[in-house]
């Protein structure tokens, strides 16, 4: 009897070990934050879909070291306070990293929170210079606004010979607009251009937007740039075209989504915008991604979907490399170079990335690269 009792006591630890070995591994949690319900939510929805697709691919391939990935989604509603609350909820859920946000103002509002939590956040689309060259937990797969405005300045002055530029900008994304306008104005003025005083707006009432359009056309600008979301850009294009059908219109990269061309119709034909995302790219990686995205979500990914897919994969690939006791940020900086669906993503020591942009024009409802001829 004593021998049997000793045998059972000896066997118990092995039983518990076997049960633990057979139990499923704890899943890996990552978060996403973007505007999913606001006026310009096409950016956030496309971004979320890109992250969903990356997670689905990784889980289908077996997860990360046998652990499945769970995605927690947060809607910032393009409101800084809402975004801060959402980030706190993601932190409480113990996510390993966050993809997002999709706009600069939200990034500026939330970066202090992820820094305090020492939580990696990788944005697909934020470009403001306010977050450049900082040793923090914020990384991004797009270059800063300086790269985008350089393409615009070169095209307007060297290709078109246009020197008078007016901006209409959304005050709700001030961190982005101010960075864009300042970079553009500095480069444009240094090259002989004349940036006119910018016009901000906060109300979406068409009567008020009519006033902004009328004010923008004063002083005879050669081109009017719209630093807004795609919906507001489409409305402003229609109003401005009614007042002056021949004026050249441009947007920053923020508005250059498929929703702009869908809503804008004929009023956005000829509109110019710098791009980092090539919709005509034929590389096998991008073609496969685009086909999978359209099959699942029944729409084009656009730049937001593609870059969110890339940002999610940066996080997922990094999580595979994390060693015991090592932070996710340190693991990312140890690697730095990742394959995107179109371009290599190379981070510097501050989590900023570089790249080349090119000018496009809306033609027959599509963003088409501009040749060297005007």
N, C-alpha and C positions, 0 to 999 in steps of 0.2 A: 504493500500500500504506500509506504514511504517512497519507494523507488518510482511508483507511478505518479505520485504527486510531484516529485522532483522533475520527472520527465515533462509533465504538463506545464510546470512553471518555466522550464527551459524552452518549451515550444512557443509560449505566448509571444515573446518578442519577435519571433520569426513570422508569426501570423500577422501581427500588426505591420511589420515591414512589408510583407507581401501585399496586404490591403493597400498600404500607402503607395506601393509601386504601381498598382493597378489603377489607382485613382487618377482622374483626368488632371492635367496640369492647369495651374491657375492661368487664366487668359491674360494677354497683354492689353492694356487699355490705352488708347490714344484719343485725343479730342479734336474737334473741328469747331471753329467759330467764324461766323460770317453773317451778313444781312440776308435773312431768308424770308422776310415778310414786308420789307420796306419798299419804297418806290423804285429803288434801283437794285432790286433783289436778284436780277439776272446774274450778276457777278457772283453773289453768294451761292445761288442754286447750282450754277455751273461748277463752282469750286467744290461744293459738297459732293456733287456727283463724281467729280474726278477723284476725290478721296475715297468715296465708296467703292469705286472701281478698283483702285489700288489695293484696298483692303481685301476685296473679294478675290483678286488674283493671288494675293499672298496667302490667304486662308486656303484656297484651292490647292496651292503648292505645298501645303502642310504647315502653314503658319511660320512662326519664328522659333526654331529649335523645338518644334513639336507643340508649341503653344499657339492657340488661335488668338486672333486680334479682335477686340471689341471696340467699336467706334461710338463715342459719345458726341452728340451734335448739339450745338448751342447757337441760338439766334441772337445777334447783337442789335438788330433793328436799326443799324446805323446810328446808334445812340450811345455815347460814351459811358453813361451810368449803367445802362442795361448791359453793356459789354463787360464792365468791371464785375458786375454781379455774376454774369455768366462764367467769367474766368475763375472766380472764386468757387463756383460750383464744380467746375472741371478739376480744380485743384483738390477739392474735398473728395472727389471720386478717384483720386490718386492716379490720374493719367500719367503716362510716361513722357508724353510730349504733346504738343498742340499744333495742328495745321491751321494757319490763319494769322491774323484776320485778313480781310480782303481790301480794306481801305486804310489810308494813312492816319486819319484822325482817330480811328478805333485803335490802331497800333500804338500811337502815342499815349492813349489813355490806359492801355492794358500792359504795356511793357514793364512798368514799375512793379506790377503784381507778379509777373512771371520771374522777374529778377529776384524779388524777395523770396519766392518759393524755389528758386534755382531750377526752374522748369523750362526746358527748351521749347521755343515757339518758332515755327518756320512759316513765313508768309509766301503765298504764291504771287501776290500782285502789289504789295506795298512798295512805293518808290521814294517816299519823302527823304530829303537829306537830313531831316531832324534826327533820324535814327542811324545815320552813317557814322562809321569810325568809332563805334562805342563797344567797349568790352562788356557785353551784356549777354542775355540769353535769347536775343532776337536775331534770327537769321532770315535771309530772303533769297529766292531763286531768280529774281529780276534785278537788273541794274538800277541805279538811282535815276532820278529825273534828269540829271545832267546828260546822260546818254541819249535820252529821248529828245530833249530839246535841241541837242546838237544837230540831229538830222533835220529838224524843222528849220533851224536857222540857216543851215547850208542850202536847203532846197529853196527857201524864200528869197534869199539874197543872191545866191550864185546861179540858180536855175531860172527863177522867175523875175528877179530884179524888183521884188516888192519890199517896201521899207516901212510902211505904216501899219502897225498891228494893234488890234484891240482885243481885250480879254473879257469874257463874261464868265464868272466863276461862282460855284456853289459854296456859300459860307459855311455850310454844314460839314464840309470836308476841307477846312481851312489849312490844316497841316500839309495837305497835298497841294492845294491850289497855290499857296504862298511859296512853297518850294519850287513848283513848276514855273510860276511867273517870275520869281527872282532869278532862277537859272537862265530862263529864256531871255529876260531883259538884259542881264549882264552880258551874255554872249552876243545878243542881237545889237545892243548899243555899241559894243566894242568893235563890231564889224560894220558899223555905219547905219544900222537900222534905227527906227524910231518907235519904241513901244509907247502907246497911248495909255492914259490912266485906266486901270482896270475897273470893271463894274461888278460888284457882288450882289447876290440875291439870296433870299432865304424863303420867300413865299412862292408857292407853286401855282398861284392863281394866274390864269392866262392874261387877265387884265394887267397885272403887275409885270408879267413877263413881256408883254407888249411894250410897256414903258422901258424896260431894260433894253429891248431890241432897238427901240427908237434912239435911246441914249447912245447905244453902241455905234450906231451909224453916223453920229455927228463927227465932225472933224475929218470926214472922208477917209476912213481906213481902207487899206488895200485888202486886208483879210481880217476876219473876226474868228477868234478861237473860243471854243466852248469847253470850259473845264468843269464838266458836270457828269452826272450819270447818263446812261443811254436814253432814258425816257425824257428827261428834261432837255437833252440835246436835240432829240427828235422834234419836240414842241418848239424850241427856239429856232431850229432850222426852218420850220414851216412859217413861223411868224416873220423871220428876217427875209426869207425869199419873197414873201408877199410885199414887203417894203422895198426890197432891192433884189430883183431876180439874178443879177449878174455878180453880186459880191462873192468873193471866194470865202468859203467856210472851212474851218479846221477844228479838230478836237484833239485833246490829249488822249493817251491810251485808255484812260478810264472809260470813256464812252464808246470806244471802238469795239462793240460787241454785235452779235447778230441781231439782237433786239433793236439796235439803232437803225439798221437797214430795214428791218421788218416794219417798224413804226413810222420811220421817216419817209419811206417811199421815194417819190420823185424829188422831194425837197432836200434829200441828202446826197443826191447824185453830184459827183464832182468834189465832194468833201474830202479833205486830206487828213491823214493821221500817220504818225510814226508807229511802227510795229516791231515787236521782238519775236512775235509768233507768225510763222509762215503757213498760211492756210493751204498753200499749194505744195507743201513739202511732200516728197515721195519716198522718204527713207522708210525702210521696212518697219522700224520701231513705231514711227508715227502713224503709218498706214494701219498697222495692227491695232494700235490704241484707238484711233479714230473709228475704225469699224466696230470695235467692241463697245465704244461709248455710244455710238448711234444705235446699235442693236439693242442696248439696254435702256437708254434714256430717250430715244427717238428724236434727237436733236443734235446739232453740231456742238462740239465741245467748246469751240472758240478758245481764246487765249486763257480765260479763267479756268476752264476745265482741264486744259493741257498742263498748265503750270501748277494747279492743285494736285494733279496726278503725280507730277514730278516732285513736289514738296512732300507729299505723303511717302513716296518711295525713298526720298532722302532719309526720312525718319525711320522707315521700316528697315532699310539697309543698315542704318547706323545701329539700330537695336540689335541686329545680328552680331555686331562687332563689340558690343559693350562687355568689358571684362569685369570680374567681381571687384567691387569697390570703386569702379570707374563711373563717372557721370556721363550722361548721354551727350552733353555738350563736348566734353573732352574727347569722347570717342569720335564724334563728328569732325572735330578739328584735327584729329590724328589722321583722318582719311582725306577730307576736304573735297575730293573730286568724285563726282557722281555722273552717271549717264542719264540725261533727260531724253524725252521722246524725240526731240529735235536737235538739241545741243548739249554739250557737256556742261555741267554746273560745277563751277570752281569757286569755293568760298575762300576769302582771305581770313586773316586772324581775327577780324571783327564780325565775321558772319555775313559780309557783303559779297555780292557776286558781280561779275562783269559780263559784257556782251556787246554785240553790234546790233543796231536797229536799222530799219530801212523805211522809206516813205511809201505810203499807199494812197490810192484814190478810190472812192466808191464808184464803181462802174457796173451798171445793170444789177444793182443790189448786192454787190460783192466787193470786198476789199482787194484791190488789184495792185501789185507792185508798180511803182512809177518808174519809167525809164529815165534816162538822162535828159530827154526832151521834155519841154513844158507841156 
